[in-house]
Amino acid sequence: MVSLVATDMPRYPETTAYVGFNDGASVWNGAGTRKADGALRGRCFTVYNKPGYTGKSLTVLPGRGITQLPAAFGHIHSGRFHDCRVS
């Protein structure tokens, strides 16, 4: 099952992430990047293996993805966007 995660779409309409919840094995962050204060910044997407943004986490940079989540991670149960420095 693939889900479009866009909880902050009204504020960041260019931000999308495709996450396979319910036994999902991959995640893709379709957000773009921008230059700010001489640094490349964007909207990272962090997934967690427990509800409520807890447990093990993996962060996906803008324009990147994880094709196969590590078996030790388990399943995605929550995720959220946050501002991040890309380089």
CORUR-V823011 format. One line per field, one symbol per residue. phi: phi as a letter, one per 40 degrees, with the letter a starting at -180 (. if undefined). psi: psi as a letter, one per 30 degrees, with the letter a starting at -180 (. if undefined). A space follows every 10 residues. Layout:
phi->???
psi->???
//
This chain:
phi->.bbcbacbdd cbcccaabbc cfgcbaabbc ccbacafgbc babcbbbbcb cgfbgcbbbb cdgbabcacc dccgbcbaaa cacaccb
psi->kkkkjhfgee eiffklkjkj ligkflkkjg lallkkhglk lajlkkkkgl lghlaklkkk lkglljfjkk efeblkflll llklke.
//
